Amino acid sequence: MLLQSHLDCIQLLPALPTEWGEGSVTGLKARGGFEVDIHWEQGLLRKAVVRSLKGGVCLIRSAQVVRIVDGSGKELPYIREGSLITIETVPSQILQVVSTLTEE
């Protein structure tokens, strides 16, 4: 409901129940060596924090338009093909996936 991790692709909020309009979750484990925290409002992703435990390619699927930034808010380069985001990570790197629908 909150995170699907299949074939090393992280899908954020794939089946969020409509009754769960607002909420957050921390420490979800995803395939490929990633840990994810998610915060949502009005049934939409607000922000996710993805910690790369091992480094390597991180694949994130999000239907929403998002920005990928580091801990200081600096935009990170990534490739987007449809709803699939591909970004290269290093061990211990923290990515913030931020919805462009709302400001932080």
N, C-alpha and C positions, 0 to 999 in steps of 0.2 A: 504493500500500500504506500509506503513512504519512500522506499528505495528498491530498485531492482538492479542486480548486478549479474549480468549474463555475458559470457564471452568477453570479459574484461571491459564491458561498457557499463557505465553508471547512468541509470535513468532516475531522475529526481521526480518524486511525487507521481508515480505512474498510475496510481489508483486511489488517490486521496478521497475519502468519503466526504460528501457534501456537508455532513454534520460537523466535520472538523474544519470549520472555516479559518480558525487561527490556531497556531501552535508551533512547537519546535521539538526537535529531537537531537540528541548528541551521541557521538561515539559509534555510529553505525559502521560496520566493516563491509568493505566492498572488495570484490576480486581485483587482483592485480596489485595488492598492497596499498590500499587507500582506506582512509577513515573519513567519515562524512558527518557533518552537523548540518541540519536543515531548519530554516525558519520560514514559515509561510503566513500569509494574511489574506483574507477574503478568498481562500481556496487557491491562491497563486503563490508561486515561489517568490520570496522576498530576497533571501540570501542563503547560500550554502557555502560552507567552509570545507574544502577538500584537503586533507593532509596526505602527502605522498610519503609513505613509509619506506619504500624501496627505490623510488625513482622510476623513470621510464615513461612510456606513452600513457596518457590519461584520456580516455574516451568518455565524453559526457553527452547524454541525449537530453535535450530540453526543447520543448515546443515554443517556449517563451524566448524572446530576444533578451540576451544577457551580455554582460561585460565580464571579462575575466581579469582580476587584478591581484596584485600581491598584497602582503600585509600593510604596506604603506599607501595603498590605493593606486599604485602605478599600473597602467594597462599592460597586460602580458600578451605577446603575440600568440595567435592560435589560428587554426584552420576550421572553417565552418562549412559543412556541406549539408544543406537541408537542416535537419534538427540535430545533426551529429557534430560535436565539437571535438577536435583533436588538439591536444597540447602536450608538449614534452616537459617532463618534470625531472627534478633531481631529488635524491633522498632528503627527507625532512622539509621539503618545500611545502608552503601553505598557499593554496589558491582560494580566492573568494569569487564565487559565482554570484553576481549581483544582477537582479532584475532591472531592466531599464524602464519598467513601468512606474517605479517609485524611486524616490531619492533616499539615500541613506540618512 
